[in-house]
Amino acid sequence: MLADVLGRPLPVEELTKDQAIERMLALGWPADVPVSVLGAWERTTREPSLVTDVVREVTGHAPRTFRQWAEDHRADFS
């Protein structure tokens, strides 16, 4: 969707779990965090996200879609 909004292809580099952990550690993540974070991210691929009204409650505004956010921030990607 981001590539569509930007009107250009975006390369994607898929990493193995070990490669991702290695990069996270190289960026300074604490050693005990990457495995937990990757596990949480992996669960989002097979479990539906809980939909709440927290954004509206906290901000007083309806949440935006990812497309709306991307369109609003298009200039940040140039």
C-alpha positions in Angstrom: 0.0 0.0 0.0 2.9 2.4 0.8 4.4 1.7 -2.6 1.0 2.5 -4.2 0.7 5.8 -2.4 4.3 6.8 -3.2 3.9 5.7 -6.8 7.1 3.7 -6.9 8.2 0.2 -6.1 9.7 -0.4 -2.6 12.2 -3.3 -2.3 11.5 -5.7 0.5 14.3 -7.8 2.0 13.0 -10.9 3.8 15.2 -12.0 6.7 15.5 -15.2 8.5 14.8 -15.1 12.3 18.5 -15.3 13.0 19.3 -12.5 10.6 16.6 -10.3 12.1 17.9 -11.0 15.6 21.5 -10.2 14.5 20.4 -6.9 13.0 18.4 -5.9 16.0 21.3 -6.7 18.3 23.7 -4.7 16.0 21.3 -1.7 16.4 21.7 -1.9 20.2 18.5 -3.8 21.2 19.0 -5.5 24.6 19.9 -9.2 24.1 16.7 -10.5 25.7 14.3 -8.4 23.6 14.5 -9.5 19.9 13.2 -13.0 20.3 10.1 -11.8 22.3 9.5 -9.0 19.8 9.8 -11.2 16.8 7.4 -13.7 18.4 4.8 -11.0 19.0 5.2 -9.8 15.4 4.8 -13.4 14.1 1.6 -13.9 16.1 0.1 -10.9 14.2 0.3 -12.9 11.0 -2.0 -15.6 12.3 -4.2 -14.0 15.0 -6.6 -11.2 14.4 -5.9 -7.9 16.1 -8.2 -6.8 18.9 -10.2 -3.8 17.6 -10.9 -1.2 20.3 -12.1 2.4 20.5 -9.0 3.5 22.4 -7.7 5.9 19.6 -11.0 7.8 19.7 -11.1 7.8 23.5 -7.6 9.1 23.8 -7.4 11.6 20.9 -11.1 12.5 20.5 -10.8 11.7 16.8 -11.6 8.6 14.7 -8.5 6.5 13.8 -7.1 6.7 10.3 -6.4 3.8 8.0 -2.8 3.1 7.1 -3.5 4.5 3.6 -4.7 7.7 5.1 -1.6 7.9 7.3 0.7 7.2 4.3 -1.0 9.8 2.2 -0.7 12.4 5.0 3.0 11.6 5.3 3.9 11.1 1.6 6.5 13.9 1.7 8.3 12.2 4.6 9.4 9.4 2.2 11.0 11.6 -0.5 
